Amino acid sequence: MIDDRWSQIDRYFEGSLLGPDPVLADALRSSQQAELPPIQVSPSQGKLLHLLASAIGARRILEIGTLGGYSAIWLARALPPDGQLITLEVNPRHAAVARANLERAGLLEKVEIRLGPALESLRSLTTARVRPFDLAFIDADKPNTRPYFDQCVRLLRPGGLIVVDNVARKGELVNAESDDPNVVGMRAFVDALAVDHRVSATGIQTVGSKGYDGFVLARVLDGGRPERPARFARRPRAIRPGARK
């Protein structure tokens, strides 16, 4: 269920803060004409990915789930001239649409689309000992989220960020009795994340034109050491009258 107010506020933010973008509009249009499922991130979510990548100065980005290349455009735009985005897609038709969209956006030189099952592609990247990535975006089949995340942690540098989309599952995430493979997959991921000392993570619920859902944001820690709470600052030492400072 989507509350009309959520969509209205999304449109307000998009009109006020994002503005028109013919390249992204063309990417959505071509994906619709190719009858790809309309499950790409919203414009505001795409801008969030762009801002996260820009904020950490990402030079190498990994994406799992290309679809029509809409989120890939947002991410690739955050890269420096010599940056690289590797995006993984299992469906050849989706990959073809994404390639055309990225070419029209003038970003194909920065983006490598790897076709095939994502777990196989991730294992190949790990085996090849590629240079670490700075950011990963996971937006693919939900039952495999846990192994996707595990491989991403291995492939990212300390301090790198991982964004996992579609976590809340319209609130079904808390339903331990659900037999929906997507819910079961996300619960397995969150349960594993809770005891994963390699990362520090949080989950955020969202509403908007894409409905009720949420995402997980995780930061890869240095050497897998858990974060320690900051120590309280010491109170300034009282100075006795006549004492030296």
N, C-alpha and C positions, 0 to 999 in steps of 0.2 A: 504494500500500500504506500502510495506517495501522497503526502499532504500537498495541496496546491500551493500553500504558502512557502513550502520548501523550494519548489521550483521558481516561484516568484522571486524569492530572495536570491537564489542562484543567478537568475537573469539580471537582477539588480547589480549584484557584485560583478558579473561578467561585463555588463554595460558600463559600469562606473570604473572598474579597476583593470579590466583586460582590454576592452575595446574590440573593434572588428579585426579579424585576421583572415584574409582571403585564402591563405595557404592552408590553414587548419580547417577552414570551412570546406575547401575542395577535398581535403583528406576525408572528412566525414561524408561528404556527398559521394565520393567514389566508393567508399566502403559500403554505403547504403545501396548504391547501384549494383555492386557486386554481391549483394544480399549476405554480407557478413553480419553476424549477430551484433546488435547494438549494445555491446557490453564494455566499450572502451571507457576510460576515465572521463569525468566531466571536464570542461574547460578550467574550472577553478582547481580541480584536483591536478590537472596537468600543470597548471602554473605553480602549484605547491611543489611538485616534483622538480620543476625547473629551478625554483628558489632554493630547494635543499641542495641540489647539485651545484648551483652557483655559490652557495654559502660555504661549502666545504672545498671549493676550488677543484671540483672533480675533473680529472683528465681522462679517466677510464671508467666507463659505466657498463654494467651488465644488466640486461633485461630478460626476464623469462616470460614469454607470452607476447608475441609481436602484434597479432591480429592485423589491423590495417595500417599500423605504423603511427597512429595518432599520438600515443604517449612517447614513442620513439622520437618524434619531431620535437616535442617539448623538451625531452632530455638532451637530445643532440644539440639543440640551440644553446644549451648551457655550457657546452664544451669549448675549450680554446681551439685555435686553428689546427693544432696538432693532436687534438683529443680523439678518442675512439669510443664508440658504443658498439658492443656486441649484443645482438638481440636474438633470442632462440625461439623458433617457431616449428611446430610439427606439421602444419597444414600447408601444402604447396600453394594452394589458391590464396590463402591469407598472405603468405610470403610474397606472392607476385603483386598483390594489391599494395602491400606495404612498400615494396621496392619502387613501384611507380609513384607512390605518394612522396617518398623520401627524395626521389629524383626531382620531382617538381618543386620540392622545397629547397633544393640545392644542397642537400645534406648527405647524399649517398656516399660521398668520399669519406665521411666520418663514420659511417655505419656499415657494419658487417652483419648480414642476416645469415644465421646458421640454421639450416633446415634439418629436422630430425627430432626424435624424442629428446626432451630437454635433459633428462638424467644422463643420457649417453653423451650429449654435448658437454654437460658440466664435468663429467668424468674425464672427457678428452682434454678439457681446459686444465683440469687439475694435474693430469698426467704430463701434459706438455709444460708444466711449470711456467705458465704465462705470468707476465708482470701483474702484480696485485691490482685489483679494481678499487675504486674509491666509493662507489655507490652501486647497490643492486636493487632492482625493482622486480618483485615477484607478483605476477598477475596471470596465472595459468591454471591448469586443472588443480582443484583444491585437494583431492586425496593425496597428492604428492607434495604438498606444501612442506611437510616436515623434512623429507630428504632434499628438496630444493634448498631450503634454508640452511641445512647442514653443509651442503656443498658451497653455498655462497659465503658462509663464514670462513671456510678454508681458502676461498679465492680473494677475500678482501684484505686490505691493509688494516693494521690497528688504527682505530679512529674512524674507519669507514662506516657508512650507514646502509642499512637494509630496510626497505619499505615492503611490507606484505599487504596486499589489498584484499578486500572482501572477506574480512575476518568475522564480523559480527553475525553474518548470515540472517539478517532481518530479526535478530534476537534469538535465533535458534541455537546460538553458540552455547547457551546455558542449559540446553535440553540434553541431559545425559542419556535419555532414552531414545533419542533420534537415531533412525537408521539411514538417514540421508547421507550418502557418501561424502558430500561436500562438508556437512556439519561434522561428521565423524573425523574427516581429515583435518579440519581446523581445530577440533578439540585435541587431537593427538599432537598437533603442532604446538598449541598453547601449553599443553601439559609438559611437553619436552622443553619448551622455552623457559618454563618456570624454574627448571633446575640446570639450565645451561649457563655455566659460569664464564663462558667465552664472551658473553654479550651482556649489555645493560639495555632493558627494553621497556616499552610501555604500549598500551593499547588505547586507541581513541575511537569513540563512536562518532558516526557522521550521519547527517540527513541532507537531502537535497534532491536534485532532479534525477539522481540515480537511486533514490529510495533511502531506506534505513540500512546502514551497514557500518563499516569501520575499518581501521587499518592498524597494523603494528609497526612501530618504528624501533629499530634496534641499532645499537652502536657496538662495533666490535672492539673488545678491550685488548690492551697490550699483553700478550702472553697468556691470555685467558684468566688473568687475575681479576677477581671480583672487585668492583668499585667499593672504596671505603668511605663512609660518611666523613664530611669535612670536620676537622677538629674545631672546637669552639675557640674563638680568639681569646687570648689571654687579656685579662683586665690590666690597664696601665698601672704600674707600681706607684703607690702613693709616695710623695716626696715630703720628707719631714722638714719643718722650718729650719733654715740654716744649712741643710744638707746640700752637697754638690749635686748638680744635675748631670 
